[in-house]
Amino acid sequence: MRNAHAASSHGTRPPFVTVLGGMCLVNAVAAAGVGLATLAGARLLYAPLGAGTGRVAPAALLGPLASYAGWVLVALGAGAAWMGVGLLRLRAWARRLLLGISLLAAAATLAAVGWGLAHAAWDVVVSGAVKVALYAALALYLRRPAVRAAFAAQTI
């Protein structure tokens, strides 16, 4: 009964957490759908995408796992669904996982910005700077006391 009281006093889901959880679920459906389509024979992940001369097939980014691109996307979709449900249920592990992923993505993006600076690829620099700012804003939001308190009320 004590947990029920804690959940009612601190466990109100902040509106933006609902948006984040929903975005995770939408991404889960998209990733799993493309992964399943690939497993069924679609070649989308094996065709070069993007603009310009440096186009690359998304599967090629997986290196030695390229032949397993469909399975990788199905697994990523399952992970995104798991995190989305965790966020919607205010599970503390989901907040920490999203925070960690955001920080890792920011670090990887900073590396890309460094490459862009070294190669005068200003589109990479500008888009990377915007992404880093968004990741930082997300990390700051997830660390706000009210957001942390909402997640702290749920222990399982």
C-alpha positions as CSV (number, residue, x, y, z in Angstrom):
1,M,0.0,0.0,0.0
2,R,2.9,2.3,0.7
3,N,4.0,2.1,-3.0
4,A,0.5,3.0,-4.1
5,H,0.7,6.2,-2.1
6,A,4.2,7.0,-3.3
7,A,3.1,6.5,-6.9
8,S,0.0,8.7,-6.5
9,S,2.0,11.5,-4.9
10,H,5.2,11.4,-7.1
11,G,4.4,9.2,-10.0
12,T,2.5,11.6,-12.3
13,R,4.0,11.2,-15.8
14,P,5.4,14.5,-17.1
15,P,3.8,15.2,-20.6
16,F,7.1,15.2,-22.4
17,V,7.9,11.7,-21.0
18,T,4.7,10.6,-22.7
19,V,6.0,12.1,-25.9
20,L,9.4,10.3,-25.5
21,G,7.7,7.0,-24.8
22,G,5.4,7.4,-27.8
23,M,8.4,8.2,-30.0
24,C,10.2,5.1,-28.8
25,L,7.1,3.0,-29.7
26,V,6.8,4.6,-33.2
27,N,10.5,4.0,-33.8
28,A,10.1,0.4,-32.6
29,V,7.3,-0.3,-35.1
30,A,9.3,1.3,-37.9
31,A,12.6,-0.5,-37.1
32,A,10.9,-3.9,-36.6
33,G,8.8,-3.3,-39.8
34,V,11.8,-2.6,-42.0
35,G,13.7,-5.4,-40.3
36,L,10.9,-7.9,-41.0
37,A,10.5,-6.6,-44.6
38,T,14.3,-7.1,-45.1
39,L,14.0,-10.7,-43.7
40,A,11.2,-11.3,-46.2
41,G,13.4,-10.3,-49.1
42,A,13.2,-6.5,-49.4
43,R,16.5,-4.9,-50.4
44,L,16.0,-1.4,-49.0
45,L,18.8,-1.7,-46.4
46,Y,21.2,-2.9,-49.1
47,A,20.7,0.0,-51.5
48,P,22.7,3.2,-51.2
49,L,20.7,6.0,-49.6
50,G,21.2,9.7,-49.1
51,A,22.4,12.5,-51.3
52,G,25.7,13.2,-52.9
53,T,28.6,11.1,-54.0
54,G,29.3,9.4,-50.6
55,R,26.0,7.4,-50.5
56,V,26.2,4.2,-48.7
57,A,23.8,1.3,-48.0
58,P,22.6,1.3,-44.4
59,A,23.5,-2.3,-44.0
60,A,27.1,-1.5,-44.9
61,L,27.3,0.5,-41.7
62,L,27.0,-2.7,-39.7
63,G,30.3,-4.0,-41.1
64,P,30.6,-7.7,-40.6
65,L,27.0,-7.9,-39.4
66,A,25.6,-6.5,-42.7
67,S,24.1,-9.8,-43.8
68,Y,22.1,-9.7,-40.5
69,A,20.7,-6.2,-41.0
70,G,17.1,-7.4,-40.8
71,W,17.7,-9.2,-37.5
72,V,19.6,-6.2,-36.2
73,L,16.7,-3.9,-36.9
74,V,14.2,-6.3,-35.4
75,A,16.3,-6.4,-32.2
76,L,16.6,-2.6,-32.2
77,G,12.8,-2.4,-32.6
78,A,12.3,-4.7,-29.7
79,G,14.7,-2.6,-27.6
80,A,13.0,0.6,-28.5
81,A,9.6,-0.9,-27.6
82,W,11.0,-2.1,-24.2
83,M,12.4,1.4,-23.5
84,G,9.2,3.1,-24.6
85,V,7.0,1.0,-22.3
86,G,9.5,1.6,-19.5
87,L,9.3,5.3,-20.0
88,L,5.5,5.2,-20.1
89,R,5.4,3.2,-16.9
90,L,7.9,5.6,-15.3
91,R,10.6,2.9,-14.7
92,A,13.8,4.4,-13.4
93,W,15.9,2.1,-15.6
94,A,14.2,3.5,-18.7
95,R,15.1,7.1,-17.8
96,R,18.7,6.0,-17.1
97,L,18.9,4.0,-20.3
98,L,17.6,6.9,-22.4
99,L,20.0,9.3,-20.6
100,G,22.9,7.0,-21.3
101,I,22.0,6.5,-25.0
102,S,21.7,10.3,-25.4
103,L,25.1,10.9,-23.9
104,L,26.7,8.2,-26.1
105,A,24.9,9.6,-29.2
106,A,26.2,13.1,-28.3
107,A,29.8,11.7,-28.0
108,A,29.5,10.0,-31.4
109,T,28.1,13.1,-32.9
110,L,30.9,15.2,-31.5
111,A,33.4,12.8,-33.2
112,A,31.5,13.4,-36.5
113,V,31.6,17.1,-36.0
114,G,35.4,16.8,-35.5
115,W,35.6,14.9,-38.8
116,G,33.5,17.6,-40.4
117,L,35.8,20.4,-39.2
118,A,38.9,18.5,-40.4
119,H,37.4,17.9,-43.8
120,A,35.5,21.3,-44.2
121,A,32.2,19.4,-44.4
122,W,30.1,22.2,-43.0
123,D,26.8,20.4,-43.4
124,V,28.1,17.7,-41.0
125,V,29.3,20.4,-38.6
126,V,26.1,22.3,-38.5
127,S,23.8,19.3,-38.4
128,G,26.0,17.7,-35.7
129,A,26.0,20.9,-33.6
130,V,22.1,20.9,-33.7
131,K,22.0,17.2,-32.8
132,V,24.4,17.7,-29.8
133,A,22.3,20.6,-28.6
134,L,19.2,18.4,-28.8
135,Y,20.9,15.5,-26.9
136,A,22.1,18.0,-24.3
137,A,18.6,19.4,-23.9
138,L,17.2,15.9,-23.5
139,A,19.8,14.9,-20.9
140,L,19.1,18.1,-18.9
141,Y,15.4,17.4,-19.1
142,L,15.8,13.8,-17.9
143,R,17.9,15.1,-14.9
144,R,15.4,17.7,-13.8
145,P,14.2,17.1,-10.2
146,A,10.5,16.8,-11.1
147,V,11.3,14.3,-13.8
148,R,13.6,12.3,-11.6
149,A,10.9,12.3,-8.9
150,A,8.3,11.0,-11.2
151,F,10.5,8.0,-12.1
152,A,11.7,7.5,-8.5
153,A,8.2,6.6,-7.4
154,Q,8.2,3.5,-9.5
155,T,10.6,0.9,-8.2
156,I,9.9,-2.2,-10.3
